[in-house]
């Protein structure tokens, strides 16, 4: 029995949805302006390309270390206090970046942001606490929609404020994170019953120990690989998109913000409205594989898009990979116990963080190489084409994992998801 049921469960979903939206709006606000601020300090677009990649990798590296610790702490002390501490820490971090005088201060800000943003592991564990297994794909779709809603408003606000000052979005983001903290402090209920909590252990809380959980079942291992490749491909946006859009299409911070808002709207529609019916009709595994193939197609079209309009049109098939994220999460939560949900989400975030460390460095270097004077491969969309190949590999592996897992479930007398 879940500790939150009936009307309280619906209220809890609404509370976590609003808290997630506020946090993501705050994060989305800085996306259009952070690379531009880095470019001001660095002095050139090509130099900013690899530095921005390093900054994203720093953020992901901190998530790799912090996520399993935070996940395990939430298994021990509950989800609510972990979410609250992370949210107020994020508010303080935005203030730090707002006053940063040089690249070193910005780097420190990205490190702190990586630690505090690791609370997203707890958000997913929270939803697992209050949702039965058969409803988790839809629940994770709603959380994905919350993130997308945040990315609709965030980049638009950030792009608008960035036209005034590159520092203004950081101050606004700090204020929003403060509001999210106060909202959670007075509204958000605890989701993990005391009797279901697990003692804290550094063996499970370190990233390598947490990821051992992913080896406990063949499908978990396969899905972890798919999850890694999905996040590796996805970081092409955080690593090079803002610089690429300005370089190839001449877009301003406001125009970049508008396009990112469109991305958020599409993700919100896919994850909030399409995931539930699609899973009910076709099952988690089929929907996951279809979403990965759709994302690969979209990235390919982006890499060859000759105009800003054609790049924008490519966003529509690319949005289908939003089908893969919640279904992967749903399939994985079915293979662990309730007391291990925090550990699982910490392990997932660690896997995503490894991708987040390697991917921005890789795509940042690819982009810098492709736009540098005298490059033997002077194609600025090269990073998107390579990301499409990565996602295509994820789709093929996901199809193979789904086929084997479905056969194993049938042989074991279970109903394939």
N, C-alpha and C positions, 0 to 999 in steps of 0.2 A: 504494500500500500504506500503510495507517495504521500509525504508529509503535507503537501499542498494539493487539495482536490477541489472539484466543483468550481464555484464562483471564485474562490481564492486562487485556484490554479489559473483561471482566465485573467484575473487581476495581476498575478505574478508575471505571466507572459507579457502583458501590457507594460508592466513596470520595467522588465528587463529590455523590452523593445525600445522604450523611450530612452533608457539609460544608454543603450548601445548607439542609438541615433545621435544623442548628444556627444558621445565620445568620438564617433566617426566624423561628425560635422567638424569638430575641433581639429581632427587629424587632416580632413580633406581641405580645410581652409589653407593650410600651409603648402599644399602640393604645388599650386601654380607659381609660388613665389620663392620657395627654398632653392631650386636650381638657379634662379636668376640672382639670388643673393650670393650663392656660391660663385657664380660667374663674376660678380662684382669684385669679390675678394681674389679670385683666381686670375682674372684678366683676359681670358679667351674662352670661346665656346668649346674647343677641343679639350682644353685643360679642365674645364668644368665638367666635361663628360666623364672622365675617369675619377675625378674627385667626388662627384655625385654618386658614382658607383661605390666608391669606398665608404661614403656616408651611409648608404643603404645597407651595405654589408656590415657596418658597425652596429646598426640598429638590429639587424637579423642575428648577429653574433650574440648580442645581449639577450635576445629572445631565446636563443639556443640554450644559454646557461640558465636563464631565469624561469622559463616556462615550466619545466618539470618541478622546480622548487615550488613555484606558485600553485601548480596543480596539486601537488602533494599537501601543501599547507591548507588548501581548500578542502581536501579529503579529511584533514585532521580537525580544522577549526571552523569549517563551514564556508560557504561561498560568499556570503554577504560581506564580512570584514575584509576579505581579500579584494573584492571589487571596489569597496570604498577607499581603501588605502592606495590602490593603484590609480584611481581616478584623481584623487587630490595630488598625488605625486606627478601626474601628467600635467595638471594645472601649473604647478611650480616649474616644471620643465619648460613650458611655453614662455613663461616669464623670463627664464634664463636665456632662451634663444632670442627673445625680443630685444634684449640688451647686449647680445653677443657682439664684441668689438672686432673679432677676427675668426678665421676658420677653426682655430683650436677650440674656441668657446662653442661654436656650432657643433663641432665633433662631440664635445662633452654633452651637449644637449641631445644629440642623436643617441648617445649611449644610455642616458637616463630614460629617453623615450622608449628605447627597446625594452628596458626593464619594466617600466610601468605598463606598456602596451601588452605585455605577456598575460595580463588579466583576461584577455579574450579566451584563454583556455578555461577559465572559470565560468565564463558566460556559456560556453558550450556544455560544460559539466552541469551547470544549473538547469539547462533545458533537458538534459538527460535525466536529471533528478525528478522532474515534474511531468515527464512525457512517457507513455508506454512505448515499447520498442516499435510497434507498427506505425506509430505516429511521428517518429523522430525525423524522418526525411522532410516531412512538411514543416515540423518545428524548426529544423535547421534552415529550411528555405525561408522561413519568416525572419530568422536572425540574419540570414544573408540579405533579405530585403531591407532590414533595418540598416545594415551596413551600406547598402546601395542608396537608401534614402539619405543617409548622411553624406554620401559622396555626391548626391545631386546638389544639396544645398551648400556643402562645404566649398568645393571648387568655385562655384558661382560667387559666393561671398568673398573667398580668397582672391579671385580674379579681380573683383570690384575694388576691394580694399588695397590690393597690390598696385592698382593704378594710382592710388593716393600715396602709399609708402610701402616699401617692402617689409617694414617692421610691423605695420598695423595689423596684418592678419594674425601674427603671433599673440598680440595682446588680446584680440577678440577670441582666439582659440583658448587662451588661458581663462577668460571669463566663462566660456561655455563649459569647460571642464569643471570649473567651480560650481556651476549650476548643476551639472550631472552629479557631483558629489553630494550636494544638498538634497537633491531629489532622491538619490539612493538612501541617504541617511534617514530621511523621514518616511519613505514610502516602501522601499524594497524589502520584502520579507526573506527570511532564511529558507533555503530549500532542502538542505541535507539534515535529516533527523540525526539526533545524537547517537542513537544505537547503530547507525549505519556508517559512522565515521571510522577511519583507519588511523592507527598510530603513525606518526611521522617517522620516516626512515631515510637517511641520506643515501642508502643503497638504491632506493627507488627514486629519490629526488634529484640525483645527478642525471644529466641528460643521457649518458650511456646506459645507466641502470634503468631509467624510465623506458628507453627504447627497446630494452630486452623484452618488455611486454609484447611488443609487436612481433616477436618470434614465437609466441605461444600458440599461434594458429596459422595454417598455410594461407588462408584468405587475408588475415591481418597483414602478413608479410607482403603479399602481392599488392594489396591496397596501399600499403605504406610507400612502395616504390612508385605507384601511380600518383599518389599524393605529392611525393617529392618532385616528380617530373612536371606535374601541373603547376606547382608553385615556382619551379625553376623557369618555366615559360612565362608565367604571369609577371615576373619581375622585370621583363623587358619594358613594361610601362613605367615602373618606378625608376628604372635606371636611365632610360634615354628618351621617353616620349616627349617630355616638355621641351628638351633641347632640340629633338628631331623636328617637332612641329614648328618651332621658330625658325630652324635652319632651312627646312625644305618648303614649307608653306607660308612662312612669314607671319605666323599667328602671334598675336599679343597674349599677355597674361589673361585678359578677359576672354578672348576667343578660346584659349586652352581650357579655361574654367567652364565655358559653355559646353565644349565637347565632352569634358569629364562628367558634367552634369547629365549629358545624354547617355553616357556609359552607365551612370548610376540609375537612370530611369529604366533602361533596358534590363539591367541586372535585377532591379526591383520587380519588374514585371515577370521576368523569368522565374526568379526564386520565390517571389511572393504568390504568384498566381498559377504558374505553369507546373512547378515541381509536384505539388500535391496530386492534381488530376493525372499527370503523366505517370507518376509512380503507382497510383491506384490502378491504372489501365495496363501498364507494361512491366512494372516491377522496378526495384532500385537498380538492379544490375544493367538492364537494357537502357534505362534512362541515363545512367552514368556514361556508358560507352558512346551513346548518341551525342551527348553533350561534349565529350572530348573530341570527337570527329568534327563537330560544328565549330569548336574553337580553333582547331587546326586550319580549317578552311578560311575562317575570318582572318587569322594572322597572315596567311599566305596572300590574301587580297590586300591587306594593309601594306605588306612589304613591297608590292608592285604598284600601289596606287600612285598615279602620276599627279593627281590633284588633291586638294583638301576635301573636295566633295566626294571623290571616290574613296578616300580614306574613311570618311564619315559613314558612307554606305556599308563599308566592310565591317563596321561596328555591329551590324544587325546579326549576321551569322556568328560573329565572334561571341555575342552575348549568350549563345547556347551553352557555352561551357559552364555557365552558372548552374546548369542541370547537374553537373558532375560533383560540385563541391558538397552540397547537402547529402547526396546519395552515398558518397564515399564515407562521410561521417556516420550516417545512419547504419550502413553495413558494418562498420567497425565497432560501433557501440553494442551491437548484438553479440559480440564475441567475448565481452568482458563483463564482470559483475558490477553491481551498482556501486560498491565501495571502491572500485578501480576506475571509475569514470574520470575523475580528476587526473589520475596518473596517465590514462589513455590520452586525454586531451593535451596534457603536458608533453607526452611522447610525440603526438602529432605535430604540435607546435615546434618541437625540437627538429623534427624532420623538415618542416617548412622553413625553419630558420637556417638549417644547413643549406637548403636551396637558396635562401635569401642572402647567405654569405657569398656563395659561389656565383650565383646568377648575375647580380649587379656588376661584380668585378668582370665577369665574362662579357656581358652585353655592353657594359661601359667601354671596355677595351675594343670590342668589335666596332662600336659606333665611332669612337675616336679614330680608329684605324681607317674606317670607310670615308670619313669626311676630311681627313688630313690631306694637305696639299701633296700631290704626287702619289697618292695611294694607288696601288695596283688594282684595288677593287673599289672604285669610287662610286659605290651604291649605298646611299644613306639608309635604305630600307633593309639592308642585309641582316641586321639584328632581328627584325620581325620574321624574316624568312627562316632563320635558324631556330627561332622560338616555335615556329609552326612545325618544324621537323621534330622538335622535342615533344610537342603536344601530340603529334601523330604517333610517336613511339608510346606515349602514355595510353592512347586510345587502343593500340594493338595489344599492349600488355593487359590493360583493363578488360578487353574482350576475352583474352585467354584465361585470366583469373576468374571472370564471371562464369565462363563455360565450365571450368573445372569445379568451381564451388557449387554451381547449380547441379552438376552431375553428382557431386558428393552428398548434397542435401537430399536428393531423390533416393540415392542408394541407402542413406541413413534413415529414410522414412520421414524426412522433413519436407516442408513446402518451401521451395526456393523463393527468395525474396524478389 
